[in-house]
Amino acid sequence: MSIEIVRATINDVQVLAPLFNSYRTFYKQPADLKSAAGFLQERLEKEESVVFLAMADGLPAGFTQLYPIFSSVSLKRAWILNDLFVDPAYRKRGVGKALLQRAREWGRETNSKWLMLQTQVRNFNAQHLYESDGWEKESDLFYRLDL
């Protein structure tokens, strides 16, 4: 399987929206494809987030969305990796790891201090992925990756 990670643009919203909708339903939110597409469209139009889309053999397989924040102490940018989702058909095939690697590269490209994410206490598969990728657990819910 060939995995390509691309930075999403407004033109990718219709491809991203079903993945984003599935991500939200994973977190017990009602399915709403139209609102999911609208939310993504607004974030991308206003340049309020950066979204990376994983394509596996040309098909959408997952995404990650990062939001910028700033560290006053270090005088640098940092990123919150707010969303990471891999379609169940592509899990345990390297898609999540590829998305995390691209997020790390983005952090470095933007001269950022660190990346941070939050996960569910019982999401053991995600926790294993983060820890295997070098993220450090700061609490039961939060992980940090220093750049």
ChimeraX commands (.cxc) that place a marker at each C-alpha (Angstrom):
marker #1 position 0.00,0.00,0.00 radius 0.5
marker #1 position 1.28,3.43,-0.96 radius 0.5
marker #1 position 0.60,6.26,1.53 radius 0.5
marker #1 position 0.81,9.91,0.48 radius 0.5
marker #1 position 0.32,12.75,2.96 radius 0.5
marker #1 position -0.85,16.04,1.44 radius 0.5
marker #1 position -1.71,19.38,3.00 radius 0.5
marker #1 position -5.42,19.82,2.52 radius 0.5
marker #1 position -6.89,22.87,0.83 radius 0.5
marker #1 position -10.42,24.12,0.43 radius 0.5
marker #1 position -10.60,21.93,-2.67 radius 0.5
marker #1 position -10.23,18.84,-0.43 radius 0.5
marker #1 position -13.15,19.55,1.89 radius 0.5
marker #1 position -15.53,17.14,0.17 radius 0.5
marker #1 position -12.94,14.34,0.44 radius 0.5
marker #1 position -12.13,15.22,4.06 radius 0.5
marker #1 position -15.68,15.72,5.34 radius 0.5
marker #1 position -16.66,12.02,5.51 radius 0.5
marker #1 position -13.48,11.24,7.49 radius 0.5
marker #1 position -14.08,14.21,9.78 radius 0.5
marker #1 position -17.70,13.15,10.26 radius 0.5
marker #1 position -16.55,9.62,11.20 radius 0.5
marker #1 position -14.02,11.10,13.62 radius 0.5
marker #1 position -16.79,13.04,15.34 radius 0.5
marker #1 position -19.08,10.01,15.57 radius 0.5
marker #1 position -16.18,8.06,17.12 radius 0.5
marker #1 position -16.35,10.67,19.90 radius 0.5
marker #1 position -20.12,10.11,20.28 radius 0.5
marker #1 position -21.26,13.16,18.32 radius 0.5
marker #1 position -24.24,12.86,15.96 radius 0.5
marker #1 position -23.40,12.36,12.30 radius 0.5
marker #1 position -23.76,15.60,10.34 radius 0.5
marker #1 position -21.81,15.58,7.10 radius 0.5
marker #1 position -22.98,19.04,6.03 radius 0.5
marker #1 position -21.87,20.68,9.29 radius 0.5
marker #1 position -18.59,18.74,9.23 radius 0.5
marker #1 position -17.86,20.06,5.74 radius 0.5
marker #1 position -18.82,23.59,6.78 radius 0.5
marker #1 position -16.57,23.49,9.83 radius 0.5
marker #1 position -13.58,22.30,7.78 radius 0.5
marker #1 position -14.31,24.83,5.04 radius 0.5
marker #1 position -14.31,27.67,7.57 radius 0.5
marker #1 position -11.08,26.55,9.28 radius 0.5
marker #1 position -9.28,26.29,5.95 radius 0.5
marker #1 position -10.69,29.52,4.50 radius 0.5
marker #1 position -9.68,31.49,7.59 radius 0.5
marker #1 position -6.34,29.67,7.82 radius 0.5
marker #1 position -7.16,28.78,11.43 radius 0.5
marker #1 position -5.86,25.23,11.14 radius 0.5
marker #1 position -3.60,23.04,9.07 radius 0.5
marker #1 position -5.00,19.74,7.89 radius 0.5
marker #1 position -2.99,16.87,6.47 radius 0.5
marker #1 position -4.83,14.23,4.47 radius 0.5
marker #1 position -3.54,10.67,4.11 radius 0.5
marker #1 position -4.22,9.05,0.76 radius 0.5
marker #1 position -3.68,5.29,0.56 radius 0.5
marker #1 position -3.41,4.04,-3.00 radius 0.5
marker #1 position -5.27,7.19,-4.07 radius 0.5
marker #1 position -8.13,6.83,-1.55 radius 0.5
marker #1 position -8.73,8.97,1.56 radius 0.5
marker #1 position -7.53,6.99,4.58 radius 0.5
marker #1 position -7.14,9.50,7.42 radius 0.5
marker #1 position -6.33,13.02,8.47 radius 0.5
marker #1 position -4.87,15.15,11.21 radius 0.5
marker #1 position -5.78,18.73,12.06 radius 0.5
marker #1 position -3.45,21.08,13.92 radius 0.5
marker #1 position -4.23,24.42,15.54 radius 0.5
marker #1 position -1.52,27.03,16.20 radius 0.5
marker #1 position -0.75,28.40,19.64 radius 0.5
marker #1 position 2.22,30.30,20.99 radius 0.5
marker #1 position 4.67,29.86,23.83 radius 0.5
marker #1 position 5.51,33.15,25.52 radius 0.5
marker #1 position 8.32,31.54,27.51 radius 0.5
marker #1 position 10.14,30.18,24.47 radius 0.5
marker #1 position 8.98,32.97,22.15 radius 0.5
marker #1 position 7.95,30.35,19.60 radius 0.5
marker #1 position 4.94,28.88,17.93 radius 0.5
marker #1 position 3.56,25.52,19.05 radius 0.5
marker #1 position 0.79,23.32,17.67 radius 0.5
marker #1 position -2.10,21.41,19.17 radius 0.5
marker #1 position -2.69,18.22,17.24 radius 0.5
marker #1 position -6.40,18.40,17.88 radius 0.5
marker #1 position -7.69,15.68,15.56 radius 0.5
marker #1 position -6.20,12.44,14.27 radius 0.5
marker #1 position -8.38,9.87,12.57 radius 0.5
marker #1 position -7.68,6.83,10.43 radius 0.5
marker #1 position -10.48,5.04,8.62 radius 0.5
marker #1 position -10.92,1.62,10.28 radius 0.5
marker #1 position -10.09,-0.13,6.98 radius 0.5
marker #1 position -6.60,1.43,7.08 radius 0.5
marker #1 position -5.71,1.06,10.75 radius 0.5
marker #1 position -2.52,-0.75,11.75 radius 0.5
marker #1 position -1.14,-0.17,8.24 radius 0.5
marker #1 position 1.08,2.86,8.90 radius 0.5
marker #1 position -1.38,5.64,8.11 radius 0.5
marker #1 position -1.53,7.04,11.65 radius 0.5
marker #1 position 2.25,6.93,11.98 radius 0.5
marker #1 position 2.65,8.70,8.62 radius 0.5
marker #1 position 0.27,11.45,9.75 radius 0.5
marker #1 position 2.18,11.89,13.03 radius 0.5
marker #1 position 5.46,12.09,11.13 radius 0.5
marker #1 position 4.04,14.78,8.85 radius 0.5
marker #1 position 2.79,16.74,11.86 radius 0.5
marker #1 position 6.29,16.54,13.38 radius 0.5
marker #1 position 7.82,17.75,10.10 radius 0.5
marker #1 position 5.32,20.62,9.99 radius 0.5
marker #1 position 6.30,21.63,13.50 radius 0.5
marker #1 position 9.93,21.74,12.47 radius 0.5
marker #1 position 9.18,23.55,9.20 radius 0.5
marker #1 position 7.39,26.27,11.18 radius 0.5
marker #1 position 10.19,26.53,13.77 radius 0.5
marker #1 position 7.87,25.43,16.55 radius 0.5
marker #1 position 8.79,24.54,20.11 radius 0.5
marker #1 position 6.49,21.53,20.53 radius 0.5
marker #1 position 3.34,19.68,19.55 radius 0.5
marker #1 position 0.70,18.66,22.06 radius 0.5
marker #1 position -2.35,16.44,21.89 radius 0.5
marker #1 position -5.12,15.14,24.09 radius 0.5
marker #1 position -6.66,11.68,23.92 radius 0.5
marker #1 position -9.18,9.61,25.81 radius 0.5
marker #1 position -7.93,7.72,28.86 radius 0.5
marker #1 position -9.21,4.43,27.40 radius 0.5
marker #1 position -7.99,4.96,23.83 radius 0.5
marker #1 position -5.12,2.52,24.31 radius 0.5
marker #1 position -4.48,1.99,20.59 radius 0.5
marker #1 position -3.89,5.71,20.09 radius 0.5
marker #1 position -1.74,5.93,23.22 radius 0.5
marker #1 position 0.44,3.08,21.97 radius 0.5
marker #1 position 0.83,4.84,18.61 radius 0.5
marker #1 position 1.84,8.13,20.23 radius 0.5
marker #1 position 4.31,6.52,22.60 radius 0.5
marker #1 position 5.87,4.42,19.81 radius 0.5
marker #1 position 6.37,7.66,17.87 radius 0.5
marker #1 position 8.28,9.38,20.69 radius 0.5
marker #1 position 5.49,11.43,22.26 radius 0.5
marker #1 position 5.82,11.81,26.03 radius 0.5
marker #1 position 2.82,11.33,28.27 radius 0.5
marker #1 position 2.34,14.39,30.46 radius 0.5
marker #1 position -0.83,13.14,32.19 radius 0.5
marker #1 position -3.53,10.53,31.63 radius 0.5
marker #1 position -4.87,12.58,28.74 radius 0.5
marker #1 position -2.07,14.75,27.35 radius 0.5
marker #1 position 1.01,14.00,25.24 radius 0.5
marker #1 position 3.79,16.34,24.19 radius 0.5
marker #1 position 6.45,16.11,21.51 radius 0.5
marker #1 position 9.36,18.52,21.89 radius 0.5
marker #1 position 10.90,19.68,18.64 radius 0.5
marker link #1:1,2 radius 0.2
marker link #1:2,3 radius 0.2
marker link #1:3,4 radius 0.2
marker link #1:4,5 radius 0.2
marker link #1:5,6 radius 0.2
marker link #1:6,7 radius 0.2
marker link #1:7,8 radius 0.2
marker link #1:8,9 radius 0.2
marker link #1:9,10 radius 0.2
marker link #1:10,11 radius 0.2
marker link #1:11,12 radius 0.2
marker link #1:12,13 radius 0.2
marker link #1:13,14 radius 0.2
marker link #1:14,15 radius 0.2
marker link #1:15,16 radius 0.2
marker link #1:16,17 radius 0.2
marker link #1:17,18 radius 0.2
marker link #1:18,19 radius 0.2
marker link #1:19,20 radius 0.2
marker link #1:20,21 radius 0.2
marker link #1:21,22 radius 0.2
marker link #1:22,23 radius 0.2
marker link #1:23,24 radius 0.2
marker link #1:24,25 radius 0.2
marker link #1:25,26 radius 0.2
marker link #1:26,27 radius 0.2
marker link #1:27,28 radius 0.2
marker link #1:28,29 radius 0.2
marker link #1:29,30 radius 0.2
marker link #1:30,31 radius 0.2
marker link #1:31,32 radius 0.2
marker link #1:32,33 radius 0.2
marker link #1:33,34 radius 0.2
marker link #1:34,35 radius 0.2
marker link #1:35,36 radius 0.2
marker link #1:36,37 radius 0.2
marker link #1:37,38 radius 0.2
marker link #1:38,39 radius 0.2
marker link #1:39,40 radius 0.2
marker link #1:40,41 radius 0.2
marker link #1:41,42 radius 0.2
marker link #1:42,43 radius 0.2
marker link #1:43,44 radius 0.2
marker link #1:44,45 radius 0.2
marker link #1:45,46 radius 0.2
marker link #1:46,47 radius 0.2
marker link #1:47,48 radius 0.2
marker link #1:48,49 radius 0.2
marker link #1:49,50 radius 0.2
marker link #1:50,51 radius 0.2
marker link #1:51,52 radius 0.2
marker link #1:52,53 radius 0.2
marker link #1:53,54 radius 0.2
marker link #1:54,55 radius 0.2
marker link #1:55,56 radius 0.2
marker link #1:56,57 radius 0.2
marker link #1:57,58 radius 0.2
marker link #1:58,59 radius 0.2
marker link #1:59,60 radius 0.2
marker link #1:60,61 radius 0.2
marker link #1:61,62 radius 0.2
marker link #1:62,63 radius 0.2
marker link #1:63,64 radius 0.2
marker link #1:64,65 radius 0.2
marker link #1:65,66 radius 0.2
marker link #1:66,67 radius 0.2
marker link #1:67,68 radius 0.2
marker link #1:68,69 radius 0.2
marker link #1:69,70 radius 0.2
marker link #1:70,71 radius 0.2
marker link #1:71,72 radius 0.2
marker link #1:72,73 radius 0.2
marker link #1:73,74 radius 0.2
marker link #1:74,75 radius 0.2
marker link #1:75,76 radius 0.2
marker link #1:76,77 radius 0.2
marker link #1:77,78 radius 0.2
marker link #1:78,79 radius 0.2
marker link #1:79,80 radius 0.2
marker link #1:80,81 radius 0.2
marker link #1:81,82 radius 0.2
marker link #1:82,83 radius 0.2
marker link #1:83,84 radius 0.2
marker link #1:84,85 radius 0.2
marker link #1:85,86 radius 0.2
marker link #1:86,87 radius 0.2
marker link #1:87,88 radius 0.2
marker link #1:88,89 radius 0.2
marker link #1:89,90 radius 0.2
marker link #1:90,91 radius 0.2
marker link #1:91,92 radius 0.2
marker link #1:92,93 radius 0.2
marker link #1:93,94 radius 0.2
marker link #1:94,95 radius 0.2
marker link #1:95,96 radius 0.2
marker link #1:96,97 radius 0.2
marker link #1:97,98 radius 0.2
marker link #1:98,99 radius 0.2
marker link #1:99,100 radius 0.2
marker link #1:100,101 radius 0.2
marker link #1:101,102 radius 0.2
marker link #1:102,103 radius 0.2
marker link #1:103,104 radius 0.2
marker link #1:104,105 radius 0.2
marker link #1:105,106 radius 0.2
marker link #1:106,107 radius 0.2
marker link #1:107,108 radius 0.2
marker link #1:108,109 radius 0.2
marker link #1:109,110 radius 0.2
marker link #1:110,111 radius 0.2
marker link #1:111,112 radius 0.2
marker link #1:112,113 radius 0.2
marker link #1:113,114 radius 0.2
marker link #1:114,115 radius 0.2
marker link #1:115,116 radius 0.2
marker link #1:116,117 radius 0.2
marker link #1:117,118 radius 0.2
marker link #1:118,119 radius 0.2
marker link #1:119,120 radius 0.2
marker link #1:120,121 radius 0.2
marker link #1:121,122 radius 0.2
marker link #1:122,123 radius 0.2
marker link #1:123,124 radius 0.2
marker link #1:124,125 radius 0.2
marker link #1:125,126 radius 0.2
marker link #1:126,127 radius 0.2
marker link #1:127,128 radius 0.2
marker link #1:128,129 radius 0.2
marker link #1:129,130 radius 0.2
marker link #1:130,131 radius 0.2
marker link #1:131,132 radius 0.2
marker link #1:132,133 radius 0.2
marker link #1:133,134 radius 0.2
marker link #1:134,135 radius 0.2
marker link #1:135,136 radius 0.2
marker link #1:136,137 radius 0.2
marker link #1:137,138 radius 0.2
marker link #1:138,139 radius 0.2
marker link #1:139,140 radius 0.2
marker link #1:140,141 radius 0.2
marker link #1:141,142 radius 0.2
marker link #1:142,143 radius 0.2
marker link #1:143,144 radius 0.2
marker link #1:144,145 radius 0.2
marker link #1:145,146 radius 0.2
marker link #1:146,147 radius 0.2
view
